[in-house]
Amino acid sequence: MAEFLLVHGSCHGAWCWRDVVPALEARGHTARTLTLPGHGDGRDPAGVTLAETAEAVLAASTPDTIVLGHSWAGFPISAAAEAGPDRLRGLIYLCSYIPVSGLSLIGMRKAGPRQTLTGATAKNAAGTSYSFVAETAPELFYHDCPAETVAFALEHLCPQPIPPQDTPIRLGDRFEGVPKAYIRCTQDRVIPPEYQAQMAAQLPPQRVFEMQTSHSPFFADPEGLADLIGHIAKDF
């Protein structure tokens, strides 16, 4: 059985793994979550850094932990692997960015084949955070999720600090040496599936998987996600 740390994406928190944690535990795994700094904790988003998010991941990990990152969490989990590769066992990218050294998340998003978030976010007055527009979020993020789950998510979404996503990441051999796998979501309306395929192409083919879901497989198919990451863990 495996030990997992589940790391959320933009504007989300540990709450988004509500259905996945019991599914993993029912299969005999250990599953932990964390809410990244600046996500719903009342902090000034201007002071949140990418390095701080990486340290939060490492603080919640052990050398036996497989760290799964959703969406933007590809950046903090990768930065964590670069900072402390001996403090985690491997990385799973869930419809996530695999960072390119020297680029920020915002830079990678702009380099994508399609811009899916146009009009779907709104910045705060200071320009230091953004929130998802409630009218567009259900169809963009949760189009295949149960109505109750969508309502739950909309109640819990929080502003996303911009500075960590506007900071170029620096990765090297320490990051490269950590085992990795990728789960591409073929119905994703946030990170284009073709962009996910492009990023995943750098990994061994046997470590690239697919789910036929939206950008939110943790709500759309938590049981299937638990099965898949349990299977992936056997190769780490």
C-alpha positions, 0 to 999 in steps of 0.5 A: 500500500502507498502513502499519498499527499494530495495537493490542490490547484488554483483557488481550491484547497484541501477540501477538494479531495473530500471524496478521494481520501476515503476512496484511497483509505478504503483501498488500504492507502494512506492519504493526506492533504494540505492547503497551500499558503495564501489559499483562504487563510486571510494572508496578503497574497502579495507576500506568498511565494513559490518557495513557500508553497514548495516548503509546505509540500516538503513539510507534509511529506516523508521519504515514502510519500508519493505527491500528487499535484493537480493543475497549478500544483505541478509547480510547487510539487516540482519545486519541492522535488528540486529542493528536497528530492530525498524527502519524497518518493515520486510525483504524479501530475494530475491534468497539471503543468510539468514546469519548464525551468526558467518559466513561470506558470503564467508563462507556460499558460500563455505558451499553451495552444489555447487560452481557456481562461479568458473572461473566467477570472477576475483580479482583486483591486491590487492585482495580487490575486484572482478568483474564478467567475462564478457564472463560468466556473461550473462549465469550465471546471465541473461540467461532468460533476454531480450538482451537489459537488458543484455547489460544494466547490463553488461555496469553497473556492477562494482567491488565488495568489498571483506572485507564486504563479508569476515566479519563474521556476528553476529545476535541475538534476535533483528534480529530473531524478525523481520518478514521475507519472502523468494523468491526462484528462481528455475532457479538460476545458482548463488545461487543453488535453493536447497541451497535457499530452505535449507535457507528458511526452517527456515521461516514459510512455508506461507512466502516462495515463488518461481519465475521461473526465473534466479538469476535476476528476477528484469530483467527477470520478473519485473512485476511478482516480483512487484506483488509478493512482494506486496502480501508478504507485506500484511502479514507483 
